[in-house]
Amino acid sequence: MKLVLPPLGVSYIASVIRNEVEVRIMDAVAEGFYHEVDLDENFLVYGASYDDILARIADYKPDIVGITCLFSSVFPVVRELCKRIKSLDPGILTITGGTYPAFMAEELLRSEPNLDMIALGEGEYTMRDLVRALRSGSDLSSVDGLAWKENGNVRLNPQTRLIENLDSIPFPARDLLPMKLYPKIIVPHSFAAKRRMNTPMITSRGCPAKCTFCSSSRFWGWKFRWRSAENVLDEIRELIDKYGIQELQFEDDNFTANKKRAKDIFRGMIERGYQISFNMPNGIAVWTLDDEMIELMKAAGAYEVTLAYESGCQEVVDKLIKKPLDLEKARETTRKIRAAGIRTNAFYIFGFPGETLEQMRQTFRYAREVKTDTAFFFIANPLPGTELYQSARDQGLLPDDFNFENLTFTRYIYKSRNFDPAMIERMAGREFVKYSVFSFLRNPLTLFRKIFLDMIFRRPRYTLGLLQRVYRRSFK
């Protein structure tokens, strides 16, 4: 699905290294959002053309080009960009980061002649120390969290020093981004937004849960870290005053994991008189929500939350996903959220190795019973760095041509022993369509606001393309 929102990762890195070197950011996705090329029924490339990106690089003449790689399916673009950058100027150093490059660093550096380096975790201090080492001509072995090539060999320095005090990191360098462009085209993580002047924000790193399908805990060092409530509130003030932001989309893996801090943030938003709306599109841990939390969220401006149930079968939650969630308690919590007047989305994942068709159907039944406003059904993918990937590989369930770069949550890629993979793929699309229809009939006003006003009216061209892709996946 096509998204465009300010890139927080590179913006944080820029905010740290701008005191060391001159730095610029090109948000190629935003600048060329409507330029797209269909690769197949599952993938398309969108954003500024390679020629436009290379022209910007040629004009700037940088010593280092960093390319973000948010998903493994994005790596083919990173590969092609590195190739073209080296053709433009072989002396430019190329570096990327993200979960896929970090977990596959040695393999990628050996196979990619035009990629010089990979950041192995959070990149702010790694990039800062890299810049300092290059400037002084010192050995790169001093740079924590860096993988690089040296004399034909791959060297890896695993990240050992996490940023303990997240308040010490400057706010993202949003002044280096096309902030005036985003309101015209922005498609946030939640696909729809209540207000056009919205932006993502992240207040913590990692997650205390260790779900088998997710690599977040491992990537962030198996430790949940958070910014102080005061630091978060100060950034919100800056977003309101400097950029006119009216809505926040909190992208934390688990915003409410520290319940006291979350409540302090909500209280602070109320006490400071912030007139701002917000949602949590990346999912929120249902088990952290109590009556006081829900009440404070609503009073602070929450209009929508995404609830990460993952499955509607308790046995799957306990044994295959290993998530600390009681589905019956989650059902009651969801009722309280709806009663508070907060819209609800839901995430469900099915198709895990070892999961039966009946367990999958149980998830669909649970979703219909819980009655969130919208629900999304994803097929379990063996992502790099996850227990799910390791388990599937050990059991010989991955196909011979398995490639992380072809993963998508709409495809079933395992060697199936009990059912037709195409049937699972159709189930995902059709269940989404059926659920959406039933939800609209149950609560037409809510869905009218979200789908028509927030998506179709404001982004007709984008929404048409999205509906076409859903139709192809579900009924062809």
N, C-alpha and C positions, 0 to 999 in steps of 0.2 A: 504494500500500500504506500502511496506517495505521502510523505510528510515534509514539512518545512518549518523549522523553528530555530531560533538562535542556538548555535552549537556551544554548549557550556564547557565541554572538555577543553577544546583549543582556546576558548576565551579565558579559562582559568590559567592555562599555561602561559598565554600571552601576558596576563596580568602580573605574573611572577618574573618572566624573563625580560619584560620591557625595560627594566632597570639595568639590564646587562647589555642589551643590544637593541637596535631598531627592529621592530617587528610589525608585520601587517598580516591581516587575515582576509582571505577570500572565501566567502560563503558561496561556493559554486552552485549548491542546490538552490538557494534562494534567487541568485542572480539569473539562473536559467531554468526556473521551475517548469515552464511550459514547453521546454525543449525536451522531447522524450523519444526514445526508440524502443519498440517492442522487441525483445530477444526471443521469447517463446510465450506460452500461455501462463507461465509462472513469474517471469522476470521482465522488467523493463529498466532501461537506463534513463535517468532524467537529470537535468541540471545543465550548467554551462558546458559548452562543447570543449573538447580537448584543445582545439585551436585557440579558443578564448582564454582558457586557463594558461596555456603556454605563452600567449601574448602578454598576459599579466606578469608572468615570471620573467620573461625576457626584458620587460620594462623595468622591473624592480631589481633584477640581478642579485638575488639572495645567495648566501653561502650555504644555507640549509633550507630545505623544503620539508615541512611536516605535513603528513596526509592522515586525516582521521579515518579509522576503519571501525565503524560501530558494529557491523555485522559481518559474518564470514562471507555472505553473498556479495558484499561490497568489494572484496579483495581483488576481483578481476579489474576493477576500475583503478585501484591502487597500483596494480601490476602495470597496467598500460600507461598510467601517468608517470611512473618511475622510468619506464622505457623511454618515453618522449622527453622527459626532463634530462636524462643522460644524453640523448641525441642533441638536445639544445646546448648543454654544457656539461661535459663529463665530470667537471670539478665540483658541481653542486652535490652536497650530501643529501641523501633521501632517508627519511625516517618515518615510521608509522607506529601506531599503538592501538590498543583496544584488546578485548578478550581473545579474539581469534589469533592475531599476531603474537600476543603475549604467551598464550599456551602452546603455540606451534612455532615458536621463534627459531629454533635450530633448523627445523625442516624448511621453513620459508626462506631463511637466509642462505641455506645451501642451494635452494632451487631457483632463487630469484637473483640473477646477476646484477640487476639495476637497483635493488633495495640494499641500502648500506647498514641500516640500524633499526632496532625495534625497542621501544620502551616497554618494560615488562610489568608495569603496574601503573599507579597514579603518576602522571607525567610531569607535574610542576617542578619538583626538585631535581628529577632526573634530567630534564631539559636544561635547567639552570646550571647544574654541575657539568653537563656536557659542553655547554657554551664556554664555561670557565676553563675546562680542560683543553678545548680546542684553541682558545685564545692564548693560553700559556704554553701550549705544546706538551702538556703532561700526558702521562699514560692514561688511557681510557678506563683502565681497571679500577680507577678511583671513583668511577661514576656508578653509584648504586642503582640497580634496576635497569641496566642497559645490556642489550645483546648487539654485537657488532662483528664485522669481519676484520681479520688481521692476518696478513700474510697467507691468504687463502684458507684460513681456518675460521671457524665460528667461535666467538668468545661470549660467554654468558655470565653476567653478574646478577644473580637473583635479587629481587628487591628485599632488603632486610630492614630498612628504616622507613617506617610509615610516618606520615605527618600526624603526630599525636594531637597537636592543637590546631584544629581546622580554622579557628578564628584568626590564626596568623596569616592565612592566605588572603590576599586582596580579593575584593569582589571581582567577578568576571569583567574582562576588558570589553564591555559592550560598546564603548565608544569607537572600537575598531570594526564593529559590525554594521551592516546596513539597516540600522534600527528603523529608519523611516520606510523601508521597503516591506518589512514583515507585515504590518497591518493590512497591506493591499493584497497579500497572497497567503498569509500564514495558515497552515493546516497543522494544528497542534497534535500532540500525541493522542489526545482524546478524539481526534478527527473533527470535533465540533467545539465551539467555545461560546460562552454566553456574551462575551464582549470582544470586539475586534482588537482592542488594545490589550492583548494578553501576551504573556511570556513565560517560559519555563524557569524554574528555580530549583536548586537542590540544597538541602540543609544537612545531609548526613551521608555517610559512605558505608556500604555493606549492609548486612542483615544478620540478625542473631539466629535465624532459622537456617537450616542446611538442606533444603529440598534437593532431591536427586536430579532434577531437570535443570537446575539453575547454577550458574558459575559465579554469581555475585559474591558470595561469601569468600570463595577462594581467591578471586581477583583482588578483592580489597583486603586480603591478608588475614582472613578468618577472624576479623575483629570488627565489631560495630562501633563506629565513631560518629560523633555528632557535633555540630556547631552549637554554641550557646544560644539561648532564646534571644538575648540582647543583640547578638551579632546578626541573627536572622531578621529581627525586627528592623535593624538599621538598614539592611539591604532593601527590605520592602519599602522603607521610607525613600531611599534613593531612587528606586524604580518608579515610585509615584511622582516624586518631585522632578526628576531629571528626564524621564521618558514618558510620562503620562500614562503609565500602566494602570489598567482598571481590573485586570484579572490575572491571577497566578495559577500556574499548573505545576504543582509540586511533584518533582520527578524522583523523589527518594524511593529506594527499594522498600523501605519500611518506615514511613514518616513517624508513626506513633509507637515505635518499638520502645523508646524511652517515654513512658506515659507522662511523667512529670514535666519533662521538657516540652512535649507537644502541648500540654495544657497551658504551660507558661507562655508559649508562642500565641496560642489562641487568646488568652487573657490579655496579652500585650497588644494584639491587634485591636481588641475591643477598647482597652483603656487609652490607646493612642489615637483612637478615632479614625482608623484606616477605613475608608469607604471602598472596599475592594472585595471582589468575588474570588473564589478559588475552588479548584478540584484537585483530585489526586489520581491521574490517569494511569500511573504505573502499578497500581494495586496497593491495597492497604491490608494489614494483618487484622482480620476480623476479630481475633481473640484479644486484641489490645483495646477494643472499644467498649467502654462502659457508659452508663447513663450520663455521667458528668462530661465525659469526652464528647459525646454526641451533642449534648446541649451547647457546649462551648464552641464546637465546630460550626454549628448552625449560626450562633450569635456572631462569630467572627467573620462569616461570609461564605461558608461552604455551601455550594449549591449542588454538588455532585461528588460521589466517591465511587471508586472502582474496587470491588471486593474480590479478593483472590481466593476463591474457594478451591480452585484447581480441579476437584472432582466432586461428584455427588455420591460417591461410594466410600463409606468410612474405611473399608478394608484397603482400598487403593490409596487413600490419604495416608493411612498408617504404615502400610508395608511397601508400597511402590514409590510414593512421593516422599514419605517421611516428614510430613508437615504437622506441626503441633496444633491441629485444628479439630474441634468437636463440631461436626456438621449440625447437630441438633441445636447446640448453643448458637451457632452461626445463623441458623434460621430465625431464632428469636431476636438476635441483634439486628438482623436485616429488617425485621418488622419495626423495630424501634427507630432505625434510621429513616425509613419511609414515613413513619408517623411524625418525625421531626420536620418533614418537608424537604428532605435532601434526596435528589435523584440518585439512583443506584445503577451502576454497571456491574457486570460480573465477568470474570475470567474462568474458563474451564479448559482443561487439557485432557485429552483421552488418546487411546492408541498406544499406551505404554506396553513394552514387551512383558508378557505375562498377564495382561489385562484381558478379560473375557468380553465377548460381545454383550453379555447380560450386564456386566459392570459398566460398560459404556452407556448402555440404555438407561441404567440406573442414574447416571450423571444427567442425562437429558430429562428424566422424570423429576429429579431433584430441582433442576433449573426451573422447570415449569411450575413446581410447587412453591419455590421461594419467591418467584415473581419479581425479579429486579426489572428495572425499566428496559435495559438492554442486556444482552449476553453475547459473549464471543466464545467460539468453540475452536480450539487449536489442536492440531495433531502433535503429539509429543516428539520432539526432535532431540537427537543425541548431540547436544552442543559441545564444543570444545571446552575442556576443563571441568566437565560435569561427571558425577557418579553414574548418571544414565549412559553416557557415552562409554565409560570404562566397562560397565556391566554388559552393554550390548556387544562391545568388541570381544570381551572375554567369552561370551556365549556364542560367538560366531554368527550374530544376527545381522551384521552389516553386510551389504552387498559387496561384491568384488570391486565394483567401480565406485565405491563410496567416496564422496568428496564433500567436505564441509561447505564448499563454495556453492553447492547446489541445494543447500537446505532451505526449506521454506515451511512454515507452519500449516500449509495447505496440502502437503504431500506426505504420504506414508512411505518411508524408505527402507524399513526393516525387511529381512527375509521372513515372509509370513508363513506360519505353520498351520494356522487355523482358519484364515479368511482371506478374501480377495482385497488387496490394498486399495484398488479403485473404489471398492464399496466404502471403505473408511473415509476416503477423500470426499466422496459424494455425501456421506453422512454429515461431515463437518459443514459443508456449504448449505445443505438443505435444512439442517437443524437451525442454522443461523437465520435463514429466510423464514422458516416456520415460526421461530420464536419471535422474530421482529413483527410478523403479521399479528400473532396473538397478543403481543404486548401493545401494539397500536390499538387493537380492538378493546383491550382492557383499559387503556389510559390514553386516549387519542390526543388530548391536549398536550401532555408531556412530550410525546413522540413528535407531535407537530412542531413544537418549539425546537426540539433538538435536531430533527432531520430536515424539516423544511426551512425554518428560519436560520438555524445555525449553520447548515450545510448547503442546501440547495440555493437558497436566496443569496447567500453571501459568496458561495463558491460553486456556481452552476457547472462550469467546465470541469472542475475537479470531480464533483459528485457524479456527473454522467460517466466519466471514465471508471470511477470506483464501482458503480452499479453494473457496468458492462463486464468488469472482471469478475464480480461475484456471480453473475449469471453464467459466464463461461465455465467457472469452476464447479458450479452446483448442478448444472443441467445439461452439460455437453459431454 
